[in-house]
Amino acid sequence: MSAVAEERSARAPWALTAPALMLFVGVLLIPLAMTVMLSFHDWGQYKGIEPVFILKNWHEIATDPYYAEMFWRTFRIAILTTLLTAVLGAPEAYILNRMSGRWKSLFLLIILGPLLISVVARTLGWALLFGGNNGLVNKLLMSLGMIRSPIPFMFTETGMVIALAHVMMPFMVLSVWAALQRLDPQIENAAMSLGASPATIIRRIIMPQIMPGVLSGAIIVFSLSASAFATPAIIGGRRLKVAATLAYDEFLNTLNWPLGAAVATLLLVALVLIVVGSNGLVERRYAEVFR
């Protein structure tokens, strides 16, 4: 009976995880495998998709400078968005952490509130504020004589970075705020009593403590920004395509599903390599924090 009981206890974890594993395989792994296989198929305007194994789509992506520029724009926008959220989000999280209980709850709700609103609605809000001659901010500034022509926002990389930073800011703030929970405020008071300047306290005490949170938030923001679709599609339009909008156009506009699958697969592989490599570096550099 003991051997049977031990065998049953050994099988119990597999039995409990089997439904989730089957769901993971059916919803994620199988569609990804089908997308990768589709990227090696052929396509023609009149013949449609042919299930043959060719490298034409990958060769086109590798040799056409248009795709290189498009992927470079994708990662450039993601990097700038990550830097902007880190510069603005880290001080915001620090201020939030130093607030009293009532005010902290209120401002935490304000920070998390945008996550309850659709990304499309938030991006359209930026378009209404700065969208050409009809943008509210541009109309106000021109009526006051502060600018002569509208501030370029739509169909620019700057506009995409600003809108994406607004969408991704809560993820950075929450990551840094979680790291700040490990920081004892008395350490800052002790350093101040010993004559340390505010700049020294920030550089020698606060920054080393919150850096794991900043790097963790940077990984999240970068991956979400590089794969974002709604914000680049609205702000960038067809003039400034990124990998996600290009894959969308290939799938639904030109109907070249194999080429769109190749673009999506390449973006996925690049993001997985970047995220896994960055996460490994963060965990090795700050091993004590993750224990």
C-alpha positions in Angstrom: 0.0 0.0 0.0 2.8 2.4 0.7 4.3 1.8 -2.8 0.9 2.5 -4.4 0.5 5.6 -2.2 3.9 6.9 -3.2 3.2 6.2 -6.9 -0.1 8.1 -6.6 1.5 11.0 -4.8 4.2 11.2 -7.5 1.6 11.3 -10.3 -0.6 13.9 -8.5 1.4 17.0 -9.6 1.2 15.8 -13.3 -2.5 15.2 -13.0 -3.1 18.6 -11.5 -1.0 20.4 -14.1 -2.3 18.5 -17.1 -5.3 20.7 -17.8 -3.2 23.9 -17.7 -0.5 22.2 -19.8 -3.0 21.1 -22.4 -4.4 24.6 -22.5 -0.9 26.1 -22.9 -0.1 23.7 -25.7 -3.4 24.2 -27.5 -3.7 28.0 -27.2 0.0 29.0 -27.5 2.4 26.4 -28.8 0.3 24.9 -31.6 -0.6 28.3 -33.1 3.0 29.4 -32.9 4.2 26.2 -34.6 1.6 26.7 -37.3 2.8 30.3 -37.8 6.4 29.2 -38.1 5.4 26.6 -40.6 3.3 29.1 -42.6 6.4 31.4 -43.0 8.0 28.7 -45.2 5.1 28.5 -47.6 4.8 30.2 -51.0 2.2 32.8 -52.0 1.0 34.3 -55.2 -1.6 36.8 -56.1 -3.6 34.3 -58.2 -2.5 31.0 -56.8 -2.8 31.9 -53.1 -1.0 30.0 -50.4 1.0 26.9 -51.6 2.0 24.5 -48.8 5.6 24.0 -50.1 8.8 24.4 -48.1 10.7 27.5 -49.5 12.9 30.2 -48.0 11.6 33.0 -50.3 10.0 35.0 -47.5 13.0 34.8 -45.3 15.3 35.7 -48.1 13.2 38.7 -49.0 13.3 39.9 -45.4 17.1 39.4 -45.2 17.9 41.1 -48.5 15.4 44.0 -48.7 16.6 47.1 -46.8 13.0 48.1 -46.2 12.6 45.3 -43.6 15.9 46.2 -41.9 14.8 49.8 -41.5 11.3 48.7 -40.3 12.8 46.4 -37.6 15.3 49.0 -36.6 12.5 51.6 -36.3 10.6 49.1 -34.1 13.4 48.5 -31.7 14.5 52.2 -31.7 11.0 53.3 -30.7 10.9 50.5 -28.0 14.3 51.6 -26.6 13.3 55.3 -26.5 10.0 54.4 -24.9 11.8 52.3 -22.3 14.3 55.1 -21.5 11.5 57.7 -21.2 9.4 55.5 -18.9 12.5 54.8 -16.7 13.4 58.5 -16.4 9.9 59.6 -15.5 8.6 56.4 -13.8 11.4 55.8 -11.3 11.0 59.3 -9.5 7.3 58.9 -9.7 7.5 55.5 -7.9 9.9 56.9 -5.3 7.5 59.8 -4.5 4.6 57.3 -4.4 6.5 55.2 -1.9 7.2 58.2 0.4 3.6 59.2 0.6 1.3 58.6 3.5 -1.2 55.8 3.4 -4.3 57.8 2.2 -2.5 59.7 -0.4 -0.5 56.7 -1.5 -3.8 54.8 -2.2 -5.2 57.7 -4.1 -2.2 58.2 -6.4 -1.7 54.5 -6.8 -5.3 54.4 -8.1 -4.5 57.3 -10.5 -1.5 55.4 -11.8 -3.4 52.2 -12.3 -6.5 53.9 -13.6 -5.3 54.1 -17.2 -4.9 50.3 -17.3 -8.7 50.2 -17.0 -9.1 52.2 -20.2 -8.6 50.8 -23.7 -5.2 51.5 -25.3 -7.1 52.6 -28.4 -9.0 55.2 -26.4 -5.9 56.5 -24.7 -4.0 56.8 -28.0 -6.9 58.5 -29.7 -6.8 61.0 -26.8 -3.3 61.9 -27.8 -4.3 62.2 -31.4 -7.1 64.6 -30.4 -4.7 66.7 -28.4 -1.9 67.1 -30.9 -3.4 65.9 -34.2 -2.4 68.5 -36.7 -4.4 71.8 -37.1 -7.4 70.4 -35.3 -5.6 69.2 -32.2 -6.8 71.0 -29.1 -3.3 71.8 -27.8 -2.1 73.0 -31.2 -5.2 75.2 -31.7 -4.7 76.7 -28.2 -1.0 77.4 -28.7 -1.6 78.9 -32.2 -4.4 81.1 -30.9 -2.2 82.4 -28.2 0.5 83.1 -30.8 3.0 80.8 -29.1 3.6 78.8 -32.2 3.0 79.5 -35.9 2.5 76.0 -37.2 1.1 72.9 -35.4 3.5 70.8 -33.4 4.3 67.7 -35.5 2.9 64.7 -33.6 0.9 62.4 -35.8 3.0 60.2 -38.2 6.2 60.9 -36.3 8.4 58.7 -34.2 8.3 61.3 -31.5 4.5 61.0 -31.2 4.7 57.2 -31.1 7.3 57.3 -28.3 5.3 59.8 -26.2 2.0 57.8 -26.7 3.7 54.5 -26.0 5.4 55.9 -22.9 2.0 57.0 -21.6 0.6 53.5 -22.2 3.5 51.7 -20.6 4.2 54.0 -17.7 2.2 52.0 -15.1 4.3 48.9 -15.7 7.5 50.8 -15.0 6.1 52.5 -11.9 4.8 49.3 -10.4 8.1 47.5 -11.0 10.2 50.2 -9.3 7.6 50.6 -6.5 7.8 46.9 -5.8 11.6 47.2 -5.5 11.3 50.1 -3.2 9.4 48.0 -0.7 12.7 46.4 0.2 14.3 49.8 1.0 14.3 50.7 4.6 13.6 54.5 5.0 15.7 54.6 8.1 18.8 54.0 5.9 18.2 57.3 4.2 17.8 59.0 7.6 21.0 57.5 8.9 22.9 58.6 5.8 21.5 62.2 6.2 22.4 62.3 9.9 26.0 61.3 8.9 26.2 64.3 6.6 25.4 62.7 3.2 24.0 65.1 0.6 20.6 64.3 -1.1 22.5 63.6 -4.3 24.8 61.2 -2.5 21.8 59.4 -0.9 20.2 59.0 -4.3 23.4 57.8 -6.0 24.8 55.5 -3.3 21.7 54.2 -1.5 18.5 54.6 -3.5 19.7 53.9 -7.0 21.4 50.6 -6.2 18.3 49.4 -4.4 15.8 50.3 -7.1 17.9 49.3 -10.1 16.6 45.7 -10.2 13.1 47.1 -10.4 14.1 49.6 -13.1 15.7 46.8 -15.2 12.8 44.5 -14.7 10.3 47.2 -15.7 12.6 48.0 -18.7 12.3 44.4 -19.9 8.5 44.5 -19.6 8.2 47.9 -21.3 10.6 47.1 -24.1 8.9 43.8 -25.0 5.4 45.3 -24.9 6.5 48.4 -26.9 8.2 46.4 -29.6 5.2 44.2 -30.1 2.6 47.0 -29.7 0.0 47.4 -32.5 -2.8 49.8 -31.6 -0.7 52.8 -30.7 1.8 52.6 -33.7 -1.1 52.0 -36.0 -3.0 55.1 -34.9 -0.1 57.5 -34.4 2.3 56.2 -37.0 -0.3 55.2 -39.6 0.9 53.8 -42.9 3.8 56.2 -43.1 5.7 54.8 -40.2 5.2 51.0 -40.0 6.6 48.8 -37.3 6.8 45.1 -37.2 3.4 44.6 -35.7 1.6 46.8 -38.2 3.5 45.4 -41.1 2.5 41.8 -40.2 -1.1 43.0 -39.9 -1.0 44.6 -43.4 0.5 41.5 -44.9 -2.1 39.3 -43.3 -5.2 41.4 -43.9 -4.5 43.8 -46.7 -2.2 42.1 -49.2 -3.2 38.6 -48.0 0.4 37.5 -48.1 0.1 35.3 -45.0 3.5 33.5 -45.4 5.4 36.8 -45.5 3.4 38.2 -42.5 4.1 35.0 -40.6 7.8 35.4 -41.3 7.7 39.0 -40.0 5.8 37.9 -36.9 8.1 35.0 -36.3 11.3 37.1 -36.6 9.9 39.7 -34.2 9.0 36.9 -31.7 12.4 35.3 -31.9 14.2 38.6 -31.5 12.1 39.6 -28.5 12.6 36.2 -26.8 16.3 36.4 -27.3 16.5 40.0 -26.0 14.2 39.4 -23.0 15.8 36.1 -22.0 19.3 37.5 -22.3 18.5 40.7 -20.4 16.7 38.8 -17.7 19.7 36.5 -17.3 22.0 39.5 -16.9 19.7 41.2 -14.4 19.4 38.0 -12.3 23.2 37.4 -12.3 24.0 41.1 -11.5 21.4 41.3 -8.7 21.4 37.7 -7.5 20.8 38.7 -3.9 17.6 40.5 -4.7 16.0 37.5 -6.4 16.8 35.0 -3.7 
